[in-house]
């Protein structure tokens, strides 16, 4: 079976490991017994597959290797942060001694050089850890490049700087399969779209956060991306778009559900708060329902989290001052039990939906 990505190869390797454990358990229980020849054929087939995957994709063949890979990812992240900080302070340490021509030349060359290094390492390093480290440093250099060029030529800050930052972040994220840079690109896009929306409403772009409704167009854009663009080689990316799309929508709704004066709507503040509270309840409930239907755990978890937050904020508004504190927290505990019952029923109905059997 030909696999085109490290994710698919690692998933197949994990399936082989689970199969081997289950086969051993079935044989001990007397449910299944393979002949020695069958054992040898299966073991040889798995050995060849794992060897091929390890050569082509540098996968984790054992649980211990998977744990070590997690440590390598953490080390790669901290290394990238440390190197990025080193570049930042190195620039500021010697910046005043350089001429303007030298400063501009360094700022233009640094990200291009790091981009070339990243692509070279990506080609040579099958594991991807060193390429991901270099990609993060490349992005840090590019952000520093744009910022310091603006200072050198006394250019007013502009939201347009977010576009090249987002473009490079997405380029490196898809080239190196790096979710952290995908998140960086998403945040840049969210900030740019919200700032543009704010300027269309007549405000200075840096004040776009004063009206949380500026984030709604960005939320719709993020939720549409995984539906419109295929991500066959990047199965971890669509959940990130959906999570940040929901966050970009539900967080502003939560803010306006408690501080109605921040809305564009020319209504009474209390009415605006009530309206957005209803929107928050409805949107989070729909997210849970849709996540169950589509089997998107990240959507279910985000929807449940915000539904609970909306419920608890309303309980606090209604009963914090009116109830004794022991009774208030008792109500919260009973609500938590109610949520567990509802989620258990949802899980059971989902099981019946896909198996046609009772759980």
C-alpha positions as CSV (number, residue, x, y, z in Angstrom):
1,X,0.0,0.0,0.0
2,X,1.5,3.3,-1.1
3,X,1.3,6.1,1.5
4,X,2.0,9.7,0.6
5,X,2.6,11.4,4.0
6,X,4.4,10.8,7.3
7,X,1.0,11.0,9.1
8,X,-0.5,8.2,7.1
9,X,2.6,6.1,7.5
10,X,2.6,6.7,11.3
11,X,-1.1,5.8,11.5
12,X,-0.5,2.5,9.6
13,X,2.4,1.7,11.9
14,X,0.3,2.4,15.0
15,X,-2.4,0.1,13.5
16,X,0.2,-2.7,13.1
17,X,1.3,-2.3,16.7
18,X,-2.3,-2.5,17.9
19,X,-3.0,-5.5,15.7
20,X,0.0,-7.4,17.1
21,X,-1.1,-6.7,20.7
22,X,-4.7,-7.8,19.9
23,X,-3.6,-10.9,18.1
24,X,-1.4,-11.9,21.0
25,X,-4.4,-11.4,23.4
26,X,-6.8,-13.4,21.2
27,X,-4.4,-16.3,21.0
28,X,-4.0,-16.3,24.8
29,X,-7.8,-16.4,25.2
30,X,-8.1,-19.2,22.7
31,X,-10.3,-17.3,20.3
32,X,-7.9,-17.4,17.3
33,X,-4.8,-19.6,16.6
34,X,-2.6,-18.9,13.5
35,X,-0.3,-21.6,12.2
36,X,3.5,-21.0,12.4
37,X,3.6,-20.3,8.7
38,X,0.8,-17.7,9.0
39,X,2.6,-16.1,11.9
40,X,5.8,-15.9,9.9
41,X,4.0,-14.4,6.8
42,X,2.3,-11.7,8.9
43,X,5.4,-10.9,10.8
44,X,7.5,-10.6,7.6
45,X,4.9,-8.5,5.9
46,X,4.8,-6.1,8.9
47,X,8.6,-6.0,9.1
48,X,8.9,-5.0,5.5
49,X,6.2,-2.3,5.8
50,X,7.7,-0.8,9.0
51,X,11.1,-0.9,7.4
52,X,9.9,0.9,4.3
53,X,8.0,3.5,6.4
54,X,11.0,4.1,8.7
55,X,13.2,4.6,5.6
56,X,10.8,6.9,3.8
57,X,9.2,8.9,6.6
58,X,11.2,8.3,9.8
59,X,8.2,7.1,11.8
60,X,8.0,5.9,15.4
61,X,7.9,2.1,15.3
62,X,7.5,1.6,19.1
63,X,5.7,3.3,21.9
64,X,9.1,4.3,23.4
65,X,10.1,5.9,20.1
66,X,6.8,7.9,20.1
67,X,7.6,9.2,23.6
68,X,11.1,10.2,22.5
69,X,9.6,12.0,19.5
70,X,7.4,14.1,21.8
71,X,10.5,15.1,23.6
72,X,12.2,16.0,20.3
73,X,9.2,18.2,19.3
74,X,9.4,20.0,22.6
75,X,13.2,20.4,22.3
76,X,12.6,21.7,18.7
77,X,10.1,24.3,19.9
78,X,12.3,25.6,22.7
79,X,15.3,25.6,20.5
80,X,13.5,27.7,17.9
81,X,12.3,30.1,20.5
82,X,15.8,30.4,21.9
83,X,17.4,30.9,18.5
84,X,14.8,33.5,17.5
85,X,15.4,35.4,20.8
86,X,19.2,35.2,20.0
87,X,18.7,36.7,16.6
88,X,16.5,39.5,18.0
89,X,19.0,40.5,20.7
90,X,22.0,40.1,18.3
91,X,20.4,42.6,16.0
92,X,19.7,45.1,18.7
93,X,23.2,44.6,20.3
94,X,25.1,45.8,17.2
95,X,22.4,47.6,15.2
96,X,23.6,51.1,16.0
97,X,27.1,50.5,14.7
98,X,25.9,49.7,11.2
99,X,25.2,52.0,8.3
100,X,21.7,52.2,6.8
101,X,22.8,50.2,3.7
102,X,24.3,47.5,5.9
103,X,21.2,47.4,8.0
104,X,18.8,47.0,5.0
105,X,21.1,44.4,3.4
106,X,21.2,42.3,6.6
107,X,17.4,42.6,7.0
108,X,16.8,41.5,3.4
109,X,19.4,38.7,3.4
110,X,18.6,37.1,6.8
111,X,15.1,35.7,6.0
112,X,16.1,34.7,2.5
113,X,19.2,32.9,3.8
114,X,17.1,31.1,6.5
115,X,14.4,30.2,4.0
116,X,17.1,28.5,1.8
117,X,18.5,26.7,4.9
118,X,15.0,25.5,5.9
119,X,14.3,24.1,2.4
120,X,17.7,22.4,2.3
121,X,17.2,20.8,5.7
122,X,13.7,19.8,4.7
123,X,15.1,18.0,1.7
124,X,17.8,16.2,3.7
125,X,16.1,15.6,7.1
126,X,13.4,12.9,7.0
127,X,12.4,13.4,10.6
128,X,11.4,17.1,10.0
129,X,12.4,18.3,13.5
130,X,15.4,20.3,12.3
131,X,13.5,21.7,9.4
132,X,10.7,22.8,11.7
133,X,13.2,24.5,14.0
134,X,14.8,26.4,11.0
135,X,11.3,27.3,9.7
136,X,10.4,29.0,13.1
137,X,13.6,30.9,13.0
138,X,12.9,32.0,9.4
139,X,9.5,33.3,10.4
140,X,11.0,35.2,13.3
141,X,13.6,36.8,11.0
142,X,11.0,37.8,8.6
143,X,8.8,39.4,11.2
144,X,11.9,41.3,12.6
145,X,12.7,42.3,9.0
146,X,9.4,44.0,8.3
147,X,9.3,45.7,11.8
148,X,12.8,47.1,11.7
149,X,12.6,48.2,8.0
150,X,9.6,50.3,9.1
151,X,11.6,51.8,11.9
152,X,14.6,52.6,9.7
153,X,12.5,54.4,7.1
154,X,10.0,55.9,9.7
155,X,7.0,54.1,8.1
156,X,3.8,54.3,10.0
157,X,2.6,51.0,11.4
158,X,0.1,49.3,9.1
159,X,-2.1,46.2,9.1
160,X,-0.8,45.4,5.7
161,X,2.4,44.0,7.3
162,X,0.2,41.1,8.5
163,X,-0.3,39.9,4.9
164,X,3.4,39.0,4.1
165,X,3.7,37.5,7.6
166,X,0.7,35.3,7.1
167,X,1.9,34.4,3.6
168,X,5.3,33.2,4.8
169,X,3.8,31.4,7.9
170,X,1.4,29.5,5.6
171,X,4.2,28.7,3.1
172,X,6.4,27.3,5.8
173,X,3.6,25.5,7.6
174,X,2.6,23.6,4.5
175,X,6.2,23.0,3.4
176,X,7.3,21.6,6.8
177,X,3.9,20.3,8.1
178,X,4.2,22.6,11.1
179,X,1.0,23.4,13.0
180,X,2.6,26.1,15.1
181,X,3.3,28.3,12.0
182,X,-0.2,27.4,10.7
183,X,-1.5,29.0,13.9
184,X,0.7,32.0,13.4
185,X,-0.6,32.4,9.9
186,X,-4.2,32.0,11.1
187,X,-3.7,34.7,13.8
188,X,-2.2,37.1,11.2
189,X,-5.2,36.6,8.9
190,X,-7.7,37.1,11.8
191,X,-6.0,40.3,12.8
192,X,-5.8,41.6,9.2
193,X,-9.4,40.8,8.4
194,X,-10.6,42.3,11.7
195,X,-8.5,45.4,11.2
196,X,-9.9,45.8,7.6
197,X,-13.4,45.4,8.9
198,X,-12.8,48.0,11.6
199,X,-11.4,50.5,9.1
200,X,-14.4,50.0,6.9
201,X,-16.5,50.9,10.0
202,X,-14.5,54.2,10.2
203,X,-12.0,53.4,13.0
204,X,-8.2,53.4,13.1
205,X,-7.0,49.9,12.4
206,X,-5.2,49.4,15.7
207,X,-8.5,49.9,17.6
208,X,-10.3,47.0,15.8
209,X,-10.6,45.1,19.1
210,X,-12.9,47.7,20.5
211,X,-15.8,46.2,18.5
212,X,-15.6,42.4,18.7
213,X,-18.0,42.0,15.7
214,X,-15.0,42.9,13.6
215,X,-13.8,39.3,14.0
216,X,-16.9,37.7,12.5
217,X,-15.8,37.8,8.9
218,X,-12.5,36.2,9.8
219,X,-14.4,33.4,11.7
220,X,-16.5,32.6,8.6
221,X,-13.4,32.6,6.4
222,X,-11.6,30.1,8.7
223,X,-14.5,27.8,8.9
224,X,-14.9,27.8,5.1
225,X,-11.2,27.0,4.4
226,X,-11.2,23.3,5.3
227,X,-14.5,22.8,3.5
228,X,-13.4,24.5,0.3
229,X,-9.7,23.4,0.1
230,X,-8.7,19.8,0.3
231,X,-6.0,18.9,2.8
232,X,-5.3,15.3,1.8
233,X,-1.6,15.5,2.8
234,X,-2.3,17.6,6.0
235,X,-4.9,15.8,8.1
236,X,-3.9,17.8,11.2
237,X,-4.6,21.2,9.6
238,X,-8.4,21.3,9.1
239,X,-9.1,20.8,12.8
240,X,-6.9,23.9,13.5
241,X,-8.9,26.0,11.1
242,X,-12.2,24.8,12.7
243,X,-11.0,25.4,16.2
244,X,-9.8,28.9,15.5
245,X,-12.8,29.6,13.4
246,X,-15.1,28.8,16.4
247,X,-12.9,30.7,18.8
248,X,-12.9,33.7,16.6
249,X,-16.7,33.6,16.5
250,X,-17.6,32.5,20.0
251,X,-15.2,34.6,22.0
252,X,-16.5,37.9,20.6
253,X,-20.1,36.6,21.2
254,X,-19.1,35.9,24.8
255,X,-17.7,39.4,25.2
256,X,-20.7,41.1,23.8
257,X,-23.0,38.9,25.8
258,X,-21.6,40.5,28.9
259,X,-20.6,44.0,27.6
260,X,-23.2,45.1,25.1
261,X,-21.8,48.6,24.7
262,X,-18.9,47.2,22.6
263,X,-21.3,46.3,19.8
264,X,-22.0,48.1,16.6
265,X,-25.7,47.6,17.0
266,X,-27.6,50.7,17.9
267,X,-29.8,49.0,20.5
268,X,-30.1,49.1,24.3
269,X,-27.0,47.5,25.9
270,X,-29.1,45.1,27.9
271,X,-31.0,44.0,24.8
272,X,-27.7,43.5,23.0
273,X,-26.3,41.4,25.8
274,X,-29.4,39.2,25.8
275,X,-29.3,38.9,22.0
276,X,-25.7,37.7,22.0
277,X,-26.3,35.4,24.9
278,X,-29.0,33.6,22.9
279,X,-26.6,33.6,19.8
280,X,-23.9,32.1,22.0
281,X,-26.1,29.3,23.3
282,X,-27.4,28.5,19.9
283,X,-24.1,28.6,18.1
284,X,-22.3,26.4,20.7
285,X,-25.2,23.9,20.7
286,X,-25.1,23.8,16.9
287,X,-21.4,23.3,17.0
288,X,-21.8,20.3,19.3
289,X,-24.5,18.8,17.1
290,X,-22.6,19.4,13.9
291,X,-19.4,18.0,15.4
292,X,-21.2,14.8,16.4
293,X,-22.7,14.4,12.9
294,X,-19.3,15.0,11.2
295,X,-17.3,13.2,13.8
296,X,-15.1,16.2,14.5
297,X,-14.0,15.9,18.1
298,X,-12.4,19.4,18.1
299,X,-15.7,21.0,17.2
300,X,-17.5,19.0,19.8
301,X,-15.1,20.0,22.5
302,X,-15.0,23.6,21.6
303,X,-18.8,23.8,21.4
304,X,-19.3,22.0,24.8
305,X,-16.7,24.3,26.4
306,X,-18.4,27.5,25.3
307,X,-21.9,26.1,26.1
308,X,-20.8,25.5,29.6
309,X,-19.2,28.9,29.9
310,X,-22.4,30.6,28.6
311,X,-24.5,28.6,31.1
312,X,-22.2,29.4,34.0
313,X,-22.0,33.1,33.3
314,X,-25.9,33.2,33.2
315,X,-26.1,31.3,36.5
316,X,-23.6,33.7,38.0
317,X,-25.6,36.7,36.8
318,X,-28.9,35.3,38.1
319,X,-28.0,33.7,41.4
320,X,-24.6,34.8,42.8
321,X,-26.1,37.6,44.9
322,X,-29.4,35.9,45.6
323,X,-28.2,32.6,46.8
324,X,-26.0,31.4,49.8
325,X,-22.7,30.5,48.4
326,X,-23.0,26.7,49.4
327,X,-26.3,26.6,47.5
328,X,-24.8,28.4,44.5
329,X,-22.0,25.9,44.1
330,X,-24.4,23.1,44.7
331,X,-26.4,24.3,41.7
332,X,-23.1,24.4,39.6
333,X,-22.4,20.9,40.6
334,X,-25.8,19.7,39.7
335,X,-25.5,21.5,36.3
336,X,-22.2,19.6,35.7
337,X,-24.0,16.3,36.4
338,X,-26.7,17.3,34.0
339,X,-24.1,18.1,31.3
340,X,-22.6,14.6,31.9
341,X,-26.0,12.9,31.4
342,X,-26.7,14.9,28.2
343,X,-23.2,14.1,26.8
344,X,-23.6,10.5,27.7
345,X,-26.9,10.3,25.8
346,X,-25.3,12.1,22.8
347,X,-22.4,9.6,22.8
348,X,-24.9,6.7,23.0
349,X,-27.0,8.1,20.1
350,X,-23.8,8.6,18.1
351,X,-22.8,5.0,18.6
352,X,-26.2,3.8,17.4
353,X,-26.1,6.1,14.4
354,X,-22.8,4.6,13.1
355,X,-23.2,1.0,14.2
356,X,-27.0,0.4,14.3
357,X,-26.6,-1.3,17.7
358,X,-27.1,-0.3,21.3
359,X,-23.9,0.5,23.1
